[in-house]
Amino acid sequence: MAKTKKSVGASVKIQPLGDRVVVEREDAEQVTTGGIVLPDSAQDKPSRGKVLSVGEGRLTDDGTRKALQVKKGDHVLFSSYAGEQFKLGDRELLLMREEDIMAVIE
């Protein structure tokens, strides 16, 4: 019998621990307001994205968990050097602490 390969990106889910959050960056602008098309090497990495999953919350000194302020589906602003970048399937994601997120976009 022939074995079939499963797509890694489609079946793998990631659950961050503690006060960590998984964010997918939004796409960078590819055309300037003047109509100039920018190559990938000239584009700044955007500092906004969508929250894909959140951890259980920060562990306090008394042993309880404090819930995070952000939730799955929120669009957020974060510092440009925030988090650790990793690939899951064909997607590039960021794993960061909630404190690296500066604002929720409504």
N, C-alpha and C positions, 0 to 999 in steps of 0.2 A: 504494500500500500504506500502511496505517496503521501508525504507529510506536507501540510500547508503551513505557510508562515503567517503569523498574525501581525498586524500593524501595531507597533509598539506605542505610537503616539495616540492612537484611538482608544486603547484599552487601559492605559496607565493613568491612574489618578494620583494626585499628590496632596497630602494633608500636612501643612506646616505645623510645627510644634510651638507651644507657648505663645509669645506675642509676635510671631512672624506671619508675614502675608506674602502670597504669590501674586505678582502683578505682570500683566502682559503690556508692553509698551505700545503706544499708538504709533501708527506709521508717520514718518517724517514727511514734511512738505517736500515735494519734488520739483516744484516750479515756484520761482520768486514772484513777487507782485509785478515785476517788470516783464515777466514772461520767460525768464532764463531758466532752462532746465538744469538742475544740479545733479551731478553724479553722486553715487552713494558715499564716496570718500570725502566729499565736501559738505555733506549734511551733518548737522548736529543731531545727536541722539535726543529724541524728545523726552521731556521730564514729566510726561503725563501718561496715564495708562488706566487699565481696567483691572480691578481686583478679581482674581479667579477663585481664590480660596483663602481662608483665614484660620489661624490657630485657635486654641481654646481660650486664650487670654493670658495675661501676665500673672505669675504666681506672686502674691503679696507676702509680707513678712509673717503674717498670722496663718499662712497656709491656704488661704482661699484664693480663688481665681477671679481677677478683675476682667470683665468682658471687654473686647476691643471696640473702639469707636467706629471702625470701618467694617463693612460687610461685603459679602460676595456681590459683584455687579456694580459697586461704586466706581465712579471715575475719579481719579485722584491726581494730585500734583505731588512730586517728590523731588528731592535734590538730585542733581545730575550724576553724582557719584554714589548714590544709594544702592545698597544691596549687592547680592552676588548674582551674576548672570549665568544661566545654564540653559541647555537645550533639552527639550522633552519632545521626542519625535522630530518634527520639522519646525517646531515653535521655539522661539527664543523667549525665555521668561526671566523674571527677577524674583529672588527671594530676599525680602528685607524685613526689618523690624518696623513695627507700627510707628515708632518715633521718627523714622525717616520720612514718613508721609507728612506733608505740610498742610494739605487742604483737600477737602472733598468738593468736586465740581458738581453743582446741581443744575 
